[in-house]
Amino acid sequence: MNLINLAQERKKTRTELRKYGFIMFGALAVISLLLFWREKPTWVFTAVPSLLFLLFALVIPGALRPVEKLWMKLAAVLGFIMTNVLLFLVFIFAIIPTGLILRLLGKTPIKKSFARDASSYWLEVDKNGPCSRPEKPY
């Protein structure tokens, strides 16, 4: 989902807003119960919004529209950030070390060298390979 298109989304229906309210109620209720079970005094700070979500979902789901819109914008921003963070971490911890190890071992998975005497760079494949029988690609 594009961040620019997020503001141009269609309005949510009452059923969708009611569902959002129930989901938020459930999530906050679980967090409240866990905090209460661990005897943390902060359980009230999640229990009150949880009950408010339930009340609005049951009585006036349309009142949840601005909250849901703000939540979705926050989710889009967090999704964009986390996607880039995860891709960066994969690049740093997987791709770069793999490339360095291959270079240290002198391996090149692709042939980048230019051979002036080669008539073609085409590699012959097995005639009975997967290309010869499309119904069994593997």
DOGU-87280 format. One record per residue (C-alpha): residue number from 1; residue in three letters; chain; x, y, z. Coordinates in pm, whole numbers, plus 32768, in hexadecimal, padded with zeros to 4 digits. Each point is the difference from the previous one (the first is absolute). Layout:
N
<atom><seq>NUM</seq><type>ALA</type><mol>A</mol><px>X</px><py>Y</py><pz>Z</pz></atom>
...
END
This chain:
138
<atom><seq>1</seq><type>MET</type><mol>A</mol><px>8000</px><py>8000</py><pz>8000</pz></atom>
<atom><seq>2</seq><type>ASN</type><mol>A</mol><px>8087</px><py>8150</py><pz>7F9D</pz></atom>
<atom><seq>3</seq><type>LEU</type><mol>A</mol><px>8013</px><py>810B</py><pz>810F</pz></atom>
<atom><seq>4</seq><type>ILE</type><mol>A</mol><px>7F70</px><py>8105</py><pz>7F15</pz></atom>
<atom><seq>5</seq><type>ASN</type><mol>A</mol><px>7ED2</px><py>7F2B</py><pz>7FA4</pz></atom>
<atom><seq>6</seq><type>LEU</type><mol>A</mol><px>7FB4</px><py>7FBD</py><pz>816E</pz></atom>
<atom><seq>7</seq><type>ALA</type><mol>A</mol><px>7F55</px><py>8150</py><pz>802D</pz></atom>
<atom><seq>8</seq><type>GLN</type><mol>A</mol><px>7F29</px><py>7FC0</py><pz>7ECC</pz></atom>
<atom><seq>9</seq><type>GLU</type><mol>A</mol><px>7F6E</px><py>7EB9</py><pz>807F</pz></atom>
<atom><seq>10</seq><type>ARG</type><mol>A</mol><px>7E8E</px><py>7FC7</py><pz>7FFD</pz></atom>
<atom><seq>11</seq><type>LYS</type><mol>A</mol><px>7F38</px><py>8035</py><pz>813C</pz></atom>
<atom><seq>12</seq><type>LYS</type><mol>A</mol><px>7FDD</px><py>7ECE</py><pz>80D9</pz></atom>
<atom><seq>13</seq><type>THR</type><mol>A</mol><px>7EA5</px><py>7F70</py><pz>8031</pz></atom>
<atom><seq>14</seq><type>ARG</type><mol>A</mol><px>7F5D</px><py>7FE3</py><pz>8156</pz></atom>
<atom><seq>15</seq><type>THR</type><mol>A</mol><px>803F</px><py>7E89</py><pz>7FFB</pz></atom>
<atom><seq>16</seq><type>GLU</type><mol>A</mol><px>8173</px><py>8030</py><pz>7FBB</pz></atom>
<atom><seq>17</seq><type>LEU</type><mol>A</mol><px>801B</px><py>8107</py><pz>8111</pz></atom>
<atom><seq>18</seq><type>ARG</type><mol>A</mol><px>7F46</px><py>7F1C</py><pz>80F1</pz></atom>
<atom><seq>19</seq><type>LYS</type><mol>A</mol><px>80F1</px><py>7EE6</py><pz>7FAC</pz></atom>
<atom><seq>20</seq><type>TYR</type><mol>A</mol><px>8126</px><py>80ED</py><pz>803A</pz></atom>
<atom><seq>21</seq><type>GLY</type><mol>A</mol><px>7F6F</px><py>8060</py><pz>8153</pz></atom>
<atom><seq>22</seq><type>PHE</type><mol>A</mol><px>7FD9</px><py>7E94</py><pz>8066</pz></atom>
<atom><seq>23</seq><type>ILE</type><mol>A</mol><px>8162</px><py>7FAB</py><pz>7F93</pz></atom>
<atom><seq>24</seq><type>MET</type><mol>A</mol><px>8093</px><py>8125</py><pz>80C0</pz></atom>
<atom><seq>25</seq><type>PHE</type><mol>A</mol><px>7F2A</px><py>7FA3</py><pz>812E</pz></atom>
<atom><seq>26</seq><type>GLY</type><mol>A</mol><px>8080</px><py>7E9B</py><pz>7FF4</pz></atom>
<atom><seq>27</seq><type>ALA</type><mol>A</mol><px>816C</px><py>8060</py><pz>7FD7</pz></atom>
<atom><seq>28</seq><type>LEU</type><mol>A</mol><px>7FF9</px><py>8102</py><pz>8117</pz></atom>
<atom><seq>29</seq><type>ALA</type><mol>A</mol><px>7F38</px><py>7F15</py><pz>80E1</pz></atom>
<atom><seq>30</seq><type>VAL</type><mol>A</mol><px>8107</px><py>7EEF</py><pz>7FD9</pz></atom>
<atom><seq>31</seq><type>ILE</type><mol>A</mol><px>8114</px><py>80F9</py><pz>8052</pz></atom>
<atom><seq>32</seq><type>SER</type><mol>A</mol><px>7F38</px><py>807A</py><pz>812E</pz></atom>
<atom><seq>33</seq><type>LEU</type><mol>A</mol><px>7FCA</px><py>7E9F</py><pz>807E</pz></atom>
<atom><seq>34</seq><type>LEU</type><mol>A</mol><px>8171</px><py>7FAE</py><pz>7FDD</pz></atom>
<atom><seq>35</seq><type>LEU</type><mol>A</mol><px>8060</px><py>813D</py><pz>80BD</pz></atom>
<atom><seq>36</seq><type>PHE</type><mol>A</mol><px>7EFC</px><py>7FB8</py><pz>810D</pz></atom>
<atom><seq>37</seq><type>TRP</type><mol>A</mol><px>8076</px><py>7E97</py><pz>801F</pz></atom>
<atom><seq>38</seq><type>ARG</type><mol>A</mol><px>8167</px><py>8079</py><pz>8030</pz></atom>
<atom><seq>39</seq><type>GLU</type><mol>A</mol><px>7F83</px><py>80F7</py><pz>8106</pz></atom>
<atom><seq>40</seq><type>LYS</type><mol>A</mol><px>8069</px><py>8135</py><pz>7F3F</pz></atom>
<atom><seq>41</seq><type>PRO</type><mol>A</mol><px>7F3D</px><py>8139</py><pz>805E</pz></atom>
<atom><seq>42</seq><type>THR</type><mol>A</mol><px>8006</px><py>8079</py><pz>7E97</pz></atom>
<atom><seq>43</seq><type>TRP</type><mol>A</mol><px>7EF2</px><py>7F09</py><pz>7F97</pz></atom>
<atom><seq>44</seq><type>VAL</type><mol>A</mol><px>7EFF</px><py>8116</py><pz>802B</pz></atom>
<atom><seq>45</seq><type>PHE</type><mol>A</mol><px>80A0</px><py>80C9</py><pz>7EE5</pz></atom>
<atom><seq>46</seq><type>THR</type><mol>A</mol><px>7FAA</px><py>7EEF</py><pz>7F08</pz></atom>
<atom><seq>47</seq><type>ALA</type><mol>A</mol><px>7EBB</px><py>7F8D</py><pz>80A1</pz></atom>
<atom><seq>48</seq><type>VAL</type><mol>A</mol><px>7F53</px><py>8152</py><pz>7FE1</pz></atom>
<atom><seq>49</seq><type>PRO</type><mol>A</mol><px>8049</px><py>802C</py><pz>7E89</pz></atom>
<atom><seq>50</seq><type>SER</type><mol>A</mol><px>7FA0</px><py>7E95</py><pz>7FCE</pz></atom>
<atom><seq>51</seq><type>LEU</type><mol>A</mol><px>7EAA</px><py>8039</py><pz>8098</pz></atom>
<atom><seq>52</seq><type>LEU</type><mol>A</mol><px>7FD8</px><py>8144</py><pz>7F3C</pz></atom>
<atom><seq>53</seq><type>PHE</type><mol>A</mol><px>8046</px><py>7F47</py><pz>7EBC</pz></atom>
<atom><seq>54</seq><type>LEU</type><mol>A</mol><px>7EFA</px><py>7EFD</py><pz>805E</pz></atom>
<atom><seq>55</seq><type>LEU</type><mol>A</mol><px>7F01</px><py>810D</py><pz>8059</pz></atom>
<atom><seq>56</seq><type>PHE</type><mol>A</mol><px>8036</px><py>80C2</py><pz>7EBD</pz></atom>
<atom><seq>57</seq><type>ALA</type><mol>A</mol><px>7FFF</px><py>7EC0</py><pz>7F2F</pz></atom>
<atom><seq>58</seq><type>LEU</type><mol>A</mol><px>7EB0</px><py>7F9C</py><pz>8092</pz></atom>
<atom><seq>59</seq><type>VAL</type><mol>A</mol><px>7F53</px><py>8152</py><pz>8010</pz></atom>
<atom><seq>60</seq><type>ILE</type><mol>A</mol><px>8097</px><py>80F6</py><pz>7F06</pz></atom>
<atom><seq>61</seq><type>PRO</type><mol>A</mol><px>8104</px><py>7F5D</py><pz>7F1E</pz></atom>
<atom><seq>62</seq><type>GLY</type><mol>A</mol><px>800F</px><py>8139</py><pz>7F27</pz></atom>
<atom><seq>63</seq><type>ALA</type><mol>A</mol><px>80B5</px><py>80B2</py><pz>811B</pz></atom>
<atom><seq>64</seq><type>LEU</type><mol>A</mol><px>8124</px><py>7F10</py><pz>7FCB</pz></atom>
<atom><seq>65</seq><type>ARG</type><mol>A</mol><px>803C</px><py>8084</py><pz>7E9D</pz></atom>
<atom><seq>66</seq><type>PRO</type><mol>A</mol><px>810C</px><py>8106</py><pz>8058</pz></atom>
<atom><seq>67</seq><type>VAL</type><mol>A</mol><px>80AE</px><py>7F11</py><pz>80F1</pz></atom>
<atom><seq>68</seq><type>GLU</type><mol>A</mol><px>8006</px><py>7EEC</py><pz>7EFA</pz></atom>
<atom><seq>69</seq><type>LYS</type><mol>A</mol><px>807D</px><py>80F1</py><pz>7EF5</pz></atom>
<atom><seq>70</seq><type>LEU</type><mol>A</mol><px>811A</px><py>8078</py><pz>80E1</pz></atom>
<atom><seq>71</seq><type>TRP</type><mol>A</mol><px>8055</px><py>7E98</py><pz>805F</pz></atom>
<atom><seq>72</seq><type>MET</type><mol>A</mol><px>8016</px><py>7F9A</py><pz>7E91</pz></atom>
<atom><seq>73</seq><type>LYS</type><mol>A</mol><px>80E2</px><py>8128</py><pz>7FAF</pz></atom>
<atom><seq>74</seq><type>LEU</type><mol>A</mol><px>80E2</px><py>7FA0</py><pz>8122</pz></atom>
<atom><seq>75</seq><type>ALA</type><mol>A</mol><px>7FFC</px><py>7E96</py><pz>7F8A</pz></atom>
<atom><seq>76</seq><type>ALA</type><mol>A</mol><px>8063</px><py>806A</py><pz>7E9F</pz></atom>
<atom><seq>77</seq><type>VAL</type><mol>A</mol><px>8122</px><py>80D1</py><pz>8080</pz></atom>
<atom><seq>78</seq><type>LEU</type><mol>A</mol><px>8075</px><py>7EEA</py><pz>80E8</pz></atom>
<atom><seq>79</seq><type>GLY</type><mol>A</mol><px>7FE0</px><py>7F03</py><pz>7EE7</pz></atom>
<atom><seq>80</seq><type>PHE</type><mol>A</mol><px>80D1</px><py>80D8</py><pz>7F19</pz></atom>
<atom><seq>81</seq><type>ILE</type><mol>A</mol><px>810B</px><py>8032</py><pz>810A</pz></atom>
<atom><seq>82</seq><type>MET</type><mol>A</mol><px>800B</px><py>7E93</py><pz>806E</pz></atom>
<atom><seq>83</seq><type>THR</type><mol>A</mol><px>8012</px><py>7F82</py><pz>7E9A</pz></atom>
<atom><seq>84</seq><type>ASN</type><mol>A</mol><px>812F</px><py>80D6</py><pz>7FBE</pz></atom>
<atom><seq>85</seq><type>VAL</type><mol>A</mol><px>809F</px><py>7FA6</py><pz>814E</pz></atom>
<atom><seq>86</seq><type>LEU</type><mol>A</mol><px>7FD0</px><py>7E8B</py><pz>7FBF</pz></atom>
<atom><seq>87</seq><type>LEU</type><mol>A</mol><px>8086</px><py>8019</py><pz>7E9E</pz></atom>
<atom><seq>88</seq><type>PHE</type><mol>A</mol><px>812D</px><py>80C1</py><pz>8082</pz></atom>
<atom><seq>89</seq><type>LEU</type><mol>A</mol><px>8042</px><py>7EF9</py><pz>810E</pz></atom>
<atom><seq>90</seq><type>VAL</type><mol>A</mol><px>7FE4</px><py>7EE2</py><pz>7F05</pz></atom>
<atom><seq>91</seq><type>PHE</type><mol>A</mol><px>80F1</px><py>80B5</py><pz>7F1B</pz></atom>
<atom><seq>92</seq><type>ILE</type><mol>A</mol><px>80F9</px><py>8044</py><pz>811A</pz></atom>
<atom><seq>93</seq><type>PHE</type><mol>A</mol><px>7FF0</px><py>7EAC</py><pz>80AA</pz></atom>
<atom><seq>94</seq><type>ALA</type><mol>A</mol><px>7FC0</px><py>7F15</py><pz>7EDB</pz></atom>
<atom><seq>95</seq><type>ILE</type><mol>A</mol><px>805C</px><py>808B</py><pz>7EAD</pz></atom>
<atom><seq>96</seq><type>ILE</type><mol>A</mol><px>8141</px><py>80BB</py><pz>8059</pz></atom>
<atom><seq>97</seq><type>PRO</type><mol>A</mol><px>8099</px><py>7EE0</py><pz>80CB</pz></atom>
<atom><seq>98</seq><type>THR</type><mol>A</mol><px>7FA4</px><py>7F07</py><pz>7EEF</pz></atom>
<atom><seq>99</seq><type>GLY</type><mol>A</mol><px>80A6</px><py>80DA</py><pz>7EFA</pz></atom>
<atom><seq>100</seq><type>LEU</type><mol>A</mol><px>8136</px><py>8030</py><pz>80D7</pz></atom>
<atom><seq>101</seq><type>ILE</type><mol>A</mol><px>8020</px><py>7E8B</py><pz>8047</pz></atom>
<atom><seq>102</seq><type>LEU</type><mol>A</mol><px>7FDA</px><py>7FAC</py><pz>7E8F</pz></atom>
<atom><seq>103</seq><type>ARG</type><mol>A</mol><px>810B</px><py>8101</py><pz>7FA4</pz></atom>
<atom><seq>104</seq><type>LEU</type><mol>A</mol><px>80ED</px><py>7F7A</py><pz>810A</pz></atom>
<atom><seq>105</seq><type>LEU</type><mol>A</mol><px>7FCE</px><py>7EA0</py><pz>7F78</pz></atom>
<atom><seq>106</seq><type>GLY</type><mol>A</mol><px>8030</px><py>807A</py><pz>7E9B</pz></atom>
<atom><seq>107</seq><type>LYS</type><mol>A</mol><px>7EA9</px><py>7F8A</py><pz>7F90</pz></atom>
<atom><seq>108</seq><type>THR</type><mol>A</mol><px>7F2E</px><py>80B8</py><pz>7F01</pz></atom>
<atom><seq>109</seq><type>PRO</type><mol>A</mol><px>7E9C</px><py>7F80</py><pz>7FDA</pz></atom>
<atom><seq>110</seq><type>ILE</type><mol>A</mol><px>7FDA</px><py>80B5</py><pz>7EB4</pz></atom>
<atom><seq>111</seq><type>LYS</type><mol>A</mol><px>80F9</px><py>800E</py><pz>7EE7</pz></atom>
<atom><seq>112</seq><type>LYS</type><mol>A</mol><px>8057</px><py>816D</py><pz>7FCE</pz></atom>
<atom><seq>113</seq><type>SER</type><mol>A</mol><px>813A</px><py>7FD3</py><pz>7F33</pz></atom>
<atom><seq>114</seq><type>PHE</type><mol>A</mol><px>800F</px><py>8057</py><pz>7E90</pz></atom>
<atom><seq>115</seq><type>ALA</type><mol>A</mol><px>8093</px><py>7EF7</py><pz>7F1A</pz></atom>
<atom><seq>116</seq><type>ARG</type><mol>A</mol><px>8069</px><py>8089</py><pz>7EAE</pz></atom>
<atom><seq>117</seq><type>ASP</type><mol>A</mol><px>8029</px><py>7EA4</py><pz>7F69</pz></atom>
<atom><seq>118</seq><type>ALA</type><mol>A</mol><px>7EA4</px><py>7F88</py><pz>8068</pz></atom>
<atom><seq>119</seq><type>SER</type><mol>A</mol><px>7F09</px><py>7FE2</py><pz>7EE2</pz></atom>
<atom><seq>120</seq><type>SER</type><mol>A</mol><px>7ED6</px><py>800B</py><pz>80F0</pz></atom>
<atom><seq>121</seq><type>TYR</type><mol>A</mol><px>7FB2</px><py>801F</py><pz>816F</pz></atom>
<atom><seq>122</seq><type>TRP</type><mol>A</mol><px>7EDD</px><py>7F0E</py><pz>7FE4</pz></atom>
<atom><seq>123</seq><type>LEU</type><mol>A</mol><px>800C</px><py>7EE2</py><pz>80FA</pz></atom>
<atom><seq>124</seq><type>GLU</type><mol>A</mol><px>7F7C</px><py>7EB1</py><pz>7F8F</pz></atom>
<atom><seq>125</seq><type>VAL</type><mol>A</mol><px>7EF4</px><py>7F68</py><pz>80DC</pz></atom>
<atom><seq>126</seq><type>ASP</type><mol>A</mol><px>7F91</px><py>7E9B</py><pz>8032</pz></atom>
<atom><seq>127</seq><type>LYS</type><mol>A</mol><px>7F14</px><py>7F9C</py><pz>7EE7</pz></atom>
<atom><seq>128</seq><type>ASN</type><mol>A</mol><px>7F2E</px><py>7F38</py><pz>80F8</pz></atom>
<atom><seq>129</seq><type>GLY</type><mol>A</mol><px>7FF7</px><py>8122</py><pz>80F6</pz></atom>
<atom><seq>130</seq><type>PRO</type><mol>A</mol><px>7ECC</px><py>80B8</py><pz>807B</pz></atom>
<atom><seq>131</seq><type>CYS</type><mol>A</mol><px>7FE2</px><py>80D3</py><pz>7EC4</pz></atom>
<atom><seq>132</seq><type>SER</type><mol>A</mol><px>7FBF</px><py>7ECC</py><pz>7F2A</pz></atom>
<atom><seq>133</seq><type>ARG</type><mol>A</mol><px>7ECD</px><py>7F9A</py><pz>80C9</pz></atom>
<atom><seq>134</seq><type>PRO</type><mol>A</mol><px>7F2F</px><py>812E</py><pz>8064</pz></atom>
<atom><seq>135</seq><type>GLU</type><mol>A</mol><px>7F00</px><py>7F29</py><pz>80B5</pz></atom>
<atom><seq>136</seq><type>LYS</type><mol>A</mol><px>8112</px><py>7FA0</py><pz>80FD</pz></atom>
<atom><seq>137</seq><type>PRO</type><mol>A</mol><px>80C5</px><py>813E</py><pz>8040</pz></atom>
<atom><seq>138</seq><type>TYR</type><mol>A</mol><px>80CF</px><py>7F6A</py><pz>811D</pz></atom>
END
